[in-house]
Amino acid sequence: MGKKNKKEEIPEGIFERIALARDPNTSAKVLEELAKQEYFVKIGVAGNPNTPVKVLRELAKDEDWKVRWAVAGNHNTPPEVLEVLSTDKITEVRYTVAINPKTPPKILEKLAEDEDDFVKAAVAGNPNTPVKVLRELAKNKNVFVRVAVAGNYNTPAEILAKLAKKEEDWRVRIAVAGNCNTPAKILKKLAKDKNVFVKAAVARNPNTPPKVLEELAKYKNFFVKAAVAGNPNTSAEILAKLAKNKNVFVRIAVAENPNTPAKVLAKLAEDKDKRV
């Protein structure tokens, strides 16, 4: 009877087996059996949060790099396995270890010296990356590495201040402007940036002071105005003014803001544009 039930649990169709391998509700016992199937199925098992650690250890040795890649991204993969995968010859595997939020700081510190810049960028964006590593990566020549540092919530204010300088690449400044932990002082400076996308990022940031938002609301670009209209710190007075804006996307943002006064919402409810 046991063997019969076992066969019933493992579908004959390849697509059914793949779906079962990916399903987080699939039992550990079934996943263990599926780990012996084709590599398409193995990939699903390797990424499944319910897969037993002992199975992940075995799949981490699989000859197909896509299976190892899936193991590298599994949040339940043990540190010792991630350490082995961090030295994998395939860049995609190392990259996935670098972005895994469960990867320990020591492993990330080693990956920060990887020959591939995209791996370094992944390390720069990981919440577990030590501050000392972020300081070094902030000096990296590759713009995407610096963008990742600028967007990391653990990046210290002094590093964000350096990355916010006008000499820095605009993409890096956007990342600083969008970082929820960027101090108001830095956001105030970035609000004067010539780049419209930097201004918009400041306008969206929940740390941006009301006075700065008031100034940004006067900027002619609708993209910036819409960002101000959606900010929870924008005053009721400014929201009332933006509700009269000609651009529909600005009015939509005002309508969606939880701080918009009832009177303003009542008027927006009668807006000619149905999207509002």
N, C-alpha and C positions, 0 to 999 in steps of 0.2 A: 504493500500500500504506500509505503514511504516513497519508493521510486516513482510510482504513478503520480503522486501529488507533486513531486519535484518536477516532472515533465510538464505537468499542467501549469506550473508556475512560470516556466520558461517558454515563452511563445516561439513558434517555429519561424514566423516572419521576421526578417531583419529589422524592419521599421518598428515593429511592435517591441522588439528587444531593445532597440535604441531608446524608445520612449520609456520603457520600464527602467532602463539603466539611468536615465536622467531624472526620473520621478523621485523627489525627496521622501516620498512615503513608502518607497520600496524597502523591504526588510533587508537587514544586513546579510542575512543568510542567502537571499536571492542575489544580492549584489556580488557576493563572493563567487557565486556560480557564473554570473554574467561577466565577471572579470576574466573568465577563461575563453570568452567568445571572440569574434572578429574585432579588429582595432576600432571600428566605428562604435561598437558597443563598449569597448574598454574606455574610450574617451568619455562616454557618458558616466560610467562608473567612477572614473578618476576625478570627475568634477562634482560628484554627488556628495552632499553634506552628511549623508547617512552611511557612507562607505567606511567600514572598519579600518583602523589605522594599519593593521597588519596587511590588509589588501593594498592600501595606498603605498606601503613600503615596497611591495612587489611590483606594482605598476610603475613606480618611479624608476625601475630598472628596465622598463620595456624598451625594445629596440626602436619602436616608432616614436619619434620626438613629439608628436601631437598628443600622445598618451602622457608622456612626461610633462608636457606643457599644461595639460589639464590638472595633473597632480600638483604642479607648482602653484596653481591658482586656487586650490582647495583650502579653505580656511581651517580645516581640521588636519591638514598635513603637519606632522610633528617637526619641530625645529631641526632635528638632525637630518631629516630627509630634505628639507628646504636648503640646508647647508650644502648637501651633495649636489642638488639641482642648481645651486647658485654658480657652480663651476661647469655646468653643462656646455658642450661645444656649440649648441644651437642658441643663437641670440634670443629668439622668442621665448625660450624656456627661462633663461636668466632674467629677461625683462619681466616675465610674469611673477617670478619670485620677488623681484624688486617692487612690484605694485601690490603684492599681497599684504594687506594690513596686519596680518599675523606674523609677518617675518620679523624676527628679533633684530634689535639695533646692531649687534655685532656683525650679523650677516650683511646688513645694509651698508655698514661701514666698509666692508670689503668690496661690495658691488659698486660703491661710489668710485672705485678706481678701475671699473670695467673699461675695456677698450671702446665699447660702443656708447655713443652719446645718448641714445634713446634709453639705454639701461640706466645711465646716470640721471636722466630726466625723471625716470620712474622712481628712483631712489629719492630724488629731490622733492617729489610730491608725496612720499610715504609719510603718514602720521607718526611712525615709529623712528624716523631718521633722527639721530642725535643732532643737537644744535651745532656742535663743532663741525659736523659733516656739512650741514647746511651753509655754514660760513664759507667753507671751501668751495662748495658747488656754486655759490653766489658769484664767484670770480671766474666761473667757467666761460670759455669763449663761445660756446654754443648757446644761442638765444633760447632754445627750448628748455635747456637745463635751468637757465636763470628764470624763465617764465614759471617753471614748476616750483622753484624756491620761493618766488614772489607770491605764489598762490597757496603755499603751505601754511596752515593755521598755526603751526609751531615756530615759524620763522620770527626771530626777535625783531623788535621795533627798529633797532639800529641798522639791521640789515635791510629791512623794508625801506628805510629812509634813503639808503644808498641806491637801492634799485629803483627808487621813485624819481631820481634826478633826471633832469631834462636831457642830459647827454645819453641816457640809457635808451634802448630800443623801445619803441611805442608799445610793442606787445608785452614787454615786461612791465611797463607802467600801468597797462590795463590790468594785469594780474594783481599788482599791488593795490590798485584802486578797487578791485573787486574782493580783496581779502577781507573777510568779516572781522579779523583781528587787527587790521590796520588802524593805528591811532588817528583820532580826529585831526590832530595837528598836521599829519601827512596828507590826509584827505583834503584838508583846506587848501594846501599847496597844489595838489593835483587837480583841484576844481578849476584852476586857472590854466591848466594845460591847453595847448593849442589843438591837440588832437580830440576830435569830437567823441571818439569811442572811449577815451580815457575819462572825459567829462561824464559820459553816460554811465560808466562803471562807478564813478564816485556818486552819481545821482541815485544809483540803485543800492549802494552800500548802507546797511542799517546803522552803521556807526557815524554816518555823515550828520553833522549838526544841523538843526533847523535853519539857522541863518545862512549856512552855505547852500542849502537846498533852495532857499528863497532867491539867492543870486542865480543859481543854475536854472531856476524856473523862468528867468528872464532871457535865457539864451534862445536865439532864434531857431535852432535846430529842433524839429519835432521829436527826434529820437531821444534827445536829452530831456525834453519836457515830459515825455511819456515815462521816462525812468524816474523823474521827480514825482510824477503823479502816482507812481506805484510804491513809493517809499513810505514805510510806516511812520517815519519821523516828520513827514511833510505836514505842516499846519493846516487846520481847517480853512483858514483864510486863503492860503495858496491853492488848496484843492478847489475851492469855490471859483477862483479865477481860471484855473486850468480846465474846469468843467465847461467853460465857454470857448475853449480853443477850437479853431476851425478843423484841426486834424482829428479824425475819428479815433485814431489809436491813443491819442492823449486822453480823450474823453472816456474811452474804454478803461484805461488805466485808473482814472479817477473813480469810475463806477465800481471797480474791483477792490479799491483801497478800503480796508475795514474802518478807517478813521474818517471817511467821508461823511459829513453831516447829513441827516435825514432830509433836510430841505433840498440840498444839492442833489441827492439821489432821486428825489421826487421829480425834479426838473429833468434829470437825465433819463428818467423812465419814459419821458415824452419825446425823447430824441428822435429825429427823423430817420436816423440810421438804425436799423433793427439790431445791428451788432451791439450797440450800446445798450 
